[in-house]
């Protein structure tokens, strides 16, 4: 389950890199 959440977070981060910056 944790791996799925991590993968979703990483995918979102890659989709919106400016969101964290």
N, C-alpha and C positions, 0 to 999 in steps of 0.2 A: 504493500500500500504506500509506504513512504517513498519507494522508488517511483511510483506512478506520480505522486505529488511533485517530487523533485523534477521529473521529466517535464511535467506540465509547466512548472515554474521556469525551467530553462527555456522551453519553447516560447513562452510568453516573453521572456527576457530577450531572446533572439529576435522575436517579432517586433518588440518595442524597445530598442536599445536606448533611445532618448528618454524613456520613462524613468530609468534609474539615474540618468545623468541630469 
